[in-house]
Amino acid sequence: MPVTNNRVPSEEVLPVAHVLIALMRFFAVLPLPWVRALGQGFGWLLWHAARSRRHIVLVNLGLCFPELSEAERRALAYRHFVAFGQSVLDRSWLWHAPLDVVRQRLQWTGEVDALTASGPLVMFAPHFVGLDAGGTAVSLKMPVPVAFIFSAQSNRVVEKWVRAGRERGGNARPHFRHEGMRQILAGLKRGEPLHLSPDMDFGRNESIFVPFMKVGQAATVTSLSRLSRVANARVVPVVTRMTPEGYSIEAHAPISDFPSRDLTQDTARMNQLLEGYIRTMPEQYHWVHRRFKTRPEGQPGVY
């Protein structure tokens, strides 16, 4: 599938991208504890330099964890930046280390057989920092091509690098959000599994308002319910957890009685399940996203 971004990077940007990619190739040969230590330093740097993102994280945590003190939320936010920084540098070995090394660091747990049972399959894969690691594990595990929905990168060199990394297992079939759902739905009906991450705010036109964490009403996309209903697919949550040894990919049992005929109920249930996963590792959720930028009518913005 051709890269759809038509921007032409400046001559100054391209060399920087090449240098960063070369550094990631170098990091790939380092022992994992060294990579994680470098990632911790990168997270520390982001915490101090990326003030706008730090503000977003603190706002999100304030909305979702009002029971925590301000000091506790700042400590949690800092741990998130560390985990985020470590996950960024982990892409070095995910995308460049020998596949035997990658497989050794990606360990499956839980109801793994639920992924290979017969019939259409949608994997509910929330945005934890290990999402790319989980996607790699899925593409290496599944015996058939798996559909993934990606966002195009703004730099063509980075785009090529990211796609090569994500597709290196050979079983990743990339789609892009702007292309719509028609091809994805057709693939689901043909038996092509879908790795879906619907837990972001994509705007009012794609969302309904349902509870999430301690937030009264959060704009939430409905694609998990809609796609699984149309394709008559089972929904298996796949949650990736960063560990000292790499990542643990947790396959859960298929969600019972899902989808139902009630789109709102299904979407609220998805958020409820997600909250349970988040509370087991709150520092690893993707808090740098402006999750609550779309507000119910009459409510002010929070950022």
Salt bridges, closest charged atoms under 4 A:
GLU67 OE1 - LYS214 NZ 3.49
GLU67 OE2 - ARG279 NH1 3.70
ASP90 OD2 - ARG36 NH2 2.93
ASP100 OD1 - ARG103 NH1 3.82
ASP132 OD2 - ARG91 NH2 2.89
ASP132 OD1 - ARG166 NE 2.92
GLU167 OE2 - ARG163 NE 2.86
GLU192 OE1 - ARG173 NE 2.35
GLU192 OE2 - HIS175 NE2 3.97
ASP199 OD1 - HIS127 ND1 2.79
GLU206 OE1 - ARG177 NH2 3.03
GLU250 OE2 - ARG241 NE 2.76
GLU250 OE1 - HIS252 NE2 3.95
GLU275 OE2 - ARG279 NE 3.05
GLU297 OE2 - ARG204 NH1 3.84
